[in-house]
């Protein structure tokens, strides 16, 4: 089918005095280092239409996703269930959810939603005849597995090999930098979607607001002639930019420049096409919560790793336990958007890279890209073996509350959606 593509972006930088999220501790912003943005990409082929919304925030709640979808359906007659809304997982942004001692800023979320819907309308207005292409390149110098197995068999998240008890990395990274790009028939880039798996944690523990390396990537891409570049983070739950071998961490600007150069190489290798088959599939699961023990509640189980301040965990535990009792299970939507041979599958979690790689492998020959922090947030979803070793990501709290089998349930659903199309 002939293609139309439209892109737009809008500033979503909160005012100074806004409470931040991403460090469990309550921090109040007193400086803006660089702007935060929401970006929208719309693709149309015949009667089929899909859209991607990227936010420079830590997460996006399911209720907000539902509101965005309803409003774009009502205002623009766009199929709301064909919209994927994903956060970059930026740790230096506003309080868009409750986490630890941080309380959600509802006024900011309302303003943010208004801006997203307006940007969505702008992307539709900008839609024009286009060619679309896909390519990817490997990058091994940015992301590192942050979970280090120690000699006693436990894991230390953010471990360092300078520690004599450090044994080895627990797992791999996903080196793929993948790009879906659109250009006009005369060859001018209209915009791009960049997919890569890595935690953006720069400035998370300070009072500074920043879009982190995804923002730097977008600025670098714009300087290279790509007007709007959406960054869709991958299965990055156990990956970050600090190298455990040396303790060195690249600044966000350097990470953004590296990934932008990778994306530019991918675009140069792209074979653009003038027709595209588009399809959207989705299914909602009911995921089991952890079987809670006294040791989990107190943080005394083997390998437990409470960051920042253990008292934050103690303060939040009664509310979490009541939530689990009231809900029974955790709903989670898995969404797959298919663009010819490429599939982008949205997972509402800080998903471990092991799961993402399994989805990619088991959906071949489809070329699948995993999008984490998409269409909601259920917290960390480690692979089963991680629960035997502990570490921060498995330590029971509001940020990690699901059963060990949750990750496989999400992966099985994604694989089935892509391979068979069953809703």
Secondary structure, 3 states (H helix, E strand, C coil): CEEEEEEEEEECCCCCCCEEECCCCCCECCEECCCCEEEEEEEEECCEEEEEEEECCCCCCHHHHHHHHHHHHHHHCCCHHHEEEEECCCCCEECCCCECCECCCHHHHHHHHHHHHHHHHHHHHHCEEEEEEEEEEECCCCCEECEEEECCCCEEECCCCCCCCEEEECCCCCCEEEEEEEECCCCCEEEEEEEECCCCCCCCCCCEECCHHHHHHHHHHHHCCCCCEEEEECCCCCEECECCCCCCECCHHHHHHHHHHHHHHHHHCCCCECECCEEEEEEEEEEEECCCCHHHHHCCCCCCCCCCCHHHHHHHHHHHHHHHHHHCEEEEEEEEEEECCEEEEEECCEECHHHHHHHHHHCCCCEEEEECCECCCCCEECCCCHHHHCCHHHCCECCECECCCHHHHHHHHHHHHHHHCCC
